[in-house]
Amino acid sequence: MSAATSGPLAGVRVLELARILAGPWAGQLLADLGATVIKVERPGAGDDTRGWGPPFVAGPGPKTAAYFHSTNRGKPSVTADFERAEDRDLVRKLAGEADAVIENYKVGGLKKYGLDYRSLAAVNPGIVYCSITGFGQDGPYAARAGYDFIIQGLGGLMSLTGDPGGEPQKVGVAFADIFTGLYAANAIQAALIARGQTGRGSFIDMALLDTEVAVLANQALNYLASGKAPTRLGNAHPNIVPYQVFRTKDRDVIVACGNDAQFRRICEIIGRADLADDARFASNAGRVAGRAELVPVLAAAFARMDSATLLDALEDAGVPAGPINPLDAVFDDPQVTHRGMRREAVRADGSRVPTVRSPIVMDGRAVVSERASPALGDADDAVRAAVKRGGSGWDAT
């Protein structure tokens, strides 16, 4: 599916004045859904992530870091130096014809260039303007720069992640950035629907810290309901037992027991039906209360079994369980392969770049742009020439 020509958001124009991850992640999702997304980058270096390697993806032109390719599929690139009047005029021209703008500058950082919401809404009242910052447009931290790692710590996630006997751990991907990008894409689409009803655009204030706190989910409610802050449990679950990693003879596996019937089947598989009959462990609430006593007994039983035998038995019994795969095993997994998660996006010269598709499937079709991440300024000549002729730069992409 080509984002420029088809998809549920075909015809929607999005100007991306964003770099690193949260803003580009939102832009990539909208491009996958069919929007035309023009990425505006600094001349010379472009988006910071172009240099965040190794590893790098080769040519044409300078090598670009794999990181950049993970979040910029489906977008043409236009370079602009906001210190130059003619470049600011070009960006304002594109924004004047856009449906949405995504930016992640510091609060007020684009005002001096006339690229803030009020300036652009004055010429395009229907613009949906999404500003992504670390801490939001107001409050005591508003002027601070926001980094995912800092947000994971400040927003509580790291207090919940890691072994209780070790140091707090961040998630292995930029959790706050990616979730903020997803929420931002949702908000932009909702604002576009609202504009269709009112004719008015919107200013969307997205903050990484707000998002991090919002997705604390059950752990937030565990605290708010009890007044007791949850702590790190390693791979264990605060509300369900057994629901964690166990060591078998040959590898670690995950066992995720969702109800009492599944617990009984686990006990039968390991030859300990007496545990399911024990009143202390018959209910999940009892198992949570008796975690310290029950889990070592289960761990000792699992340790005597090989992983294949255990996982097959659990699968046959309808108990959720699975391996812990490194990424080479992930992309060789038969289900991942069948679903086509590993893709190749196509550059203008016909060369290909590895990519991972959007997880969205609509009417049996994967919603993903086939257009590779752009070379820096790959649309400069066409867009500038179109604008100089008095036409639309968007039509040149």
ABEGO torsion letter per residue (X at the ends): XBAAABEAABGBBBBBBBBEAAAAAAAAAAAAAGBBBBBBBBBGAEBAAAABOOBBBBOBEBBBBAAAAAAABGBBBBBBBAABAAAAAAAAAAAAABABBBBABBBGAAAAAGABAAAAAAABAABBBBBBBAAEABEAAAABBBBAAAAAAAAGAAAABEBAABBBBBBABBAAAAAAAAAAAAAAAAAAAAAAAAGBBBBBBBBAAAAAAAAAEAAAAAAAAAGBBBBBAEABBAABOBBBBBBBAABBBBBBBABAAAAAAAAAAAGBAAAAABAAAABAAAAAAAAAAAAAAAAAAAAABBAAAAAAAAAAAGBBBBBBBBAAAAAABAAAAAAGABBBBBBAAGBBBBBBBBABBBGGBBBBBABBBBBBGAAAAAAAAAAAAGBBAAAAX
